[in-house]
Amino acid sequence: MMERRVTKDFHDAVRRLFEAHNTVTLATVGEDGPWAATVFFASDADLNLYFVSDHRTRHGRHLAASSEAAGAINPDCSAWGDVRGLQLTGRVETLEGLARVAGLRHYLAKFHDVRALFETPRNPDEETIAERLKAAHLYRLKPHWIRLIDNRRGFGYKEEGFLTATDD
């Protein structure tokens, strides 16, 4: 099977959708079966997704056992012609050290309220949340395949491709 690499136009369209949305439904699988969890995410210019989660969650346990995951990003709609979004597959890794700092920069830049809570909690409840956030795992999902769907361009329209791996 011939792998189709993404074009600059496709890359830019995906990036715009990443920037326009805040949540991804993350799909994982483990010994206890498949699971889907919606998480807040930020992205970077290389189309990596960054999300925070407790490693004890079901998806966190799955990712500790297997780094493969899938995701879907789409707005809710009520008409067939409005269906659009992204489907993707890739590898997820837990970030540490400088990689964590860089990933957290993307996350806190997108979510200003989380950044404010992270940097200057205003009360004991916010202090507790900030401490949990600081202790939570920061993950990076590096997509290797992405499908863009957009029925506004015609019913069943889709474009998909493989991302070229880059060195960190």
Backbone torsions as a table, in degrees:
resi	resn	phi	psi	omega
1	MET	NA	131.7	-179.8
2	MET	-79.8	128.6	177.8
3	GLU	-85.6	126.1	178.2
4	ARG	-93.2	118.9	177.0
5	ARG	-81.0	153.2	-177.9
6	VAL	-76.7	146.3	175.7
7	THR	-87.6	167.3	177.5
8	LYS	-61.8	-41.2	178.7
9	ASP	-61.2	-42.9	178.7
10	PHE	-64.4	-47.2	178.3
11	HIS	-54.4	-47.0	-178.6
12	ASP	-65.6	-38.1	178.0
13	ALA	-65.0	-41.9	177.8
14	VAL	-63.5	-45.5	-179.5
15	ARG	-59.2	-42.7	178.4
16	ARG	-62.4	-39.8	177.8
17	LEU	-67.5	-39.3	175.4
18	PHE	-58.8	-44.6	-177.3
19	GLU	-69.5	-27.8	-177.1
20	ALA	-84.0	-11.5	-176.6
21	HIS	-123.7	153.9	-176.7
22	ASN	-109.8	-19.9	-176.1
23	THR	-125.0	149.0	173.1
24	VAL	-126.0	138.3	171.7
25	THR	-88.7	113.2	-175.6
26	LEU	-94.7	127.5	179.3
27	ALA	-110.5	129.4	178.6
28	THR	-132.5	171.0	175.3
29	VAL	-144.1	143.3	179.0
30	GLY	-146.7	-170.2	-179.5
31	GLU	-59.6	-27.6	179.9
32	ASP	-90.6	11.4	174.8
33	GLY	102.7	-176.2	-179.4
34	PRO	-74.7	157.9	-179.3
35	TRP	-151.2	149.1	174.4
36	ALA	-130.6	134.9	179.6
37	ALA	-138.5	136.2	177.3
38	THR	-91.1	127.5	-179.6
39	VAL	-130.8	149.1	172.4
40	PHE	-72.0	143.7	-179.2
41	PHE	-141.2	156.7	168.4
42	ALA	-123.9	166.0	-178.0
43	SER	-136.8	170.5	175.9
44	ASP	-125.6	-179.0	-176.7
45	ALA	-65.9	-20.2	178.6
46	ASP	-90.3	8.2	179.0
47	LEU	69.8	23.3	171.4
48	ASN	-79.8	145.6	176.8
49	LEU	-108.1	139.9	179.0
50	TYR	-119.3	132.1	177.0
51	PHE	-145.5	155.4	-179.1
52	VAL	-108.4	137.4	176.1
53	SER	-160.9	155.5	175.4
54	ASP	-75.9	131.5	-178.7
55	HIS	-66.5	-12.8	180.0
56	ARG	-87.0	-7.5	177.2
57	THR	-66.7	166.3	179.5
58	ARG	-61.1	-46.0	179.2
59	HIS	-68.5	-32.7	176.5
60	GLY	-63.8	-42.0	176.8
61	ARG	-66.0	-40.5	177.9
62	HIS	-61.3	-44.3	-177.7
63	LEU	-67.7	-27.9	175.8
64	ALA	-67.9	-29.4	-178.8
65	ALA	-89.7	-33.2	-179.8
66	SER	-147.6	129.6	-176.3
67	SER	-83.4	-4.9	-179.7
68	GLU	-76.3	136.1	178.4
69	ALA	-150.5	164.2	174.5
70	ALA	-127.6	161.6	179.4
71	GLY	-149.1	159.1	176.1
72	ALA	-138.9	134.6	178.2
73	ILE	-128.5	121.8	-179.6
74	ASN	-163.4	144.0	173.9
75	PRO	-77.8	153.6	174.8
76	ASP	-73.1	141.4	178.1
77	CYS	-149.5	165.4	-177.9
78	SER	-118.2	-4.2	-178.8
79	ALA	-123.4	140.0	-180.0
80	TRP	-52.5	-41.3	-176.1
81	GLY	-68.2	-13.3	-179.6
82	ASP	-96.5	-3.2	-177.7
83	VAL	-64.2	125.3	175.0
84	ARG	-158.3	156.4	179.0
85	GLY	160.1	-164.9	-176.5
86	LEU	-131.3	145.7	169.5
87	GLN	-125.0	141.2	-177.6
88	LEU	-151.1	158.3	172.2
89	THR	-132.1	153.2	179.5
90	GLY	179.4	-169.6	179.6
91	ARG	-108.0	142.2	179.4
92	VAL	-115.1	136.7	176.5
93	GLU	-133.2	149.9	174.2
94	THR	-83.6	131.1	-177.5
95	LEU	-94.6	141.6	177.0
96	GLU	-137.3	163.1	175.0
97	GLY	60.0	-136.9	-177.2
98	LEU	-64.9	-32.1	177.1
99	ALA	-63.8	-38.2	177.7
100	ARG	-65.5	-44.1	179.2
101	VAL	-58.9	-46.0	-179.8
102	ALA	-64.4	-44.5	179.1
103	GLY	-64.5	-41.2	179.5
104	LEU	-64.6	-32.6	176.9
105	ARG	-59.4	-44.6	177.6
106	HIS	-62.6	-44.5	-176.8
107	TYR	-63.6	-48.5	-177.3
108	LEU	-71.8	-25.3	175.6
109	ALA	-69.0	-33.0	-179.2
110	LYS	-80.7	-38.6	-174.5
111	PHE	-109.8	87.1	-175.2
112	HIS	-62.6	-36.8	179.6
113	ASP	-66.9	-36.3	176.9
114	VAL	-67.9	-40.2	178.9
115	ARG	-60.9	-44.8	179.7
116	ALA	-62.4	-43.0	179.4
117	LEU	-66.2	-39.9	-179.4
118	PHE	-63.9	-44.0	-174.1
119	GLU	-85.4	-38.9	-176.8
120	THR	-143.1	77.8	176.9
121	PRO	-61.7	141.9	-173.3
122	ARG	-96.8	-13.9	-178.1
123	ASN	-154.9	174.1	-177.7
124	PRO	-58.3	-37.3	178.5
125	ASP	-63.4	-45.0	178.8
126	GLU	-66.5	-32.9	176.2
127	GLU	-63.0	-41.8	178.3
128	THR	-62.9	-46.4	179.4
129	ILE	-62.4	-43.9	-179.8
130	ALA	-61.4	-42.2	179.2
131	GLU	-65.1	-39.5	177.5
132	ARG	-66.7	-39.4	177.6
133	LEU	-62.7	-43.6	-179.7
134	LYS	-64.7	-29.8	-179.1
135	ALA	-88.3	-17.2	-176.7
136	ALA	-69.5	156.4	175.8
137	HIS	-72.8	140.5	170.2
138	LEU	-107.1	123.6	-176.3
139	TYR	-109.4	152.7	171.6
140	ARG	-124.0	122.9	173.8
141	LEU	-97.9	117.1	178.4
142	LYS	-101.5	99.1	-178.7
143	PRO	-63.8	141.6	171.4
144	HIS	-113.2	-12.7	177.1
145	TRP	-146.1	136.2	179.1
146	ILE	-137.2	137.9	172.6
147	ARG	-119.5	128.8	174.1
148	LEU	-102.6	128.6	176.0
149	ILE	-117.6	141.2	-177.8
150	ASP	-158.4	94.3	179.7
151	ASN	-68.7	-11.6	175.6
152	ARG	-67.1	-22.6	178.4
153	ARG	-90.5	-1.1	-177.8
154	GLY	135.4	142.6	-177.2
155	PHE	-56.8	128.2	178.5
156	GLY	79.9	8.6	-178.9
157	TYR	-61.6	133.0	173.6
158	LYS	-150.2	151.0	175.2
159	GLU	-138.6	137.3	-177.4
160	GLU	-146.5	160.7	178.7
161	GLY	-172.9	168.4	178.7
162	PHE	-98.6	139.3	177.3
163	LEU	-87.1	143.9	175.9
164	THR	-79.9	130.8	179.0
165	ALA	-65.4	140.3	176.1
166	THR	-124.0	155.0	177.1
167	ASP	-78.7	148.7	177.4
168	ASP	-76.7	NA	NA
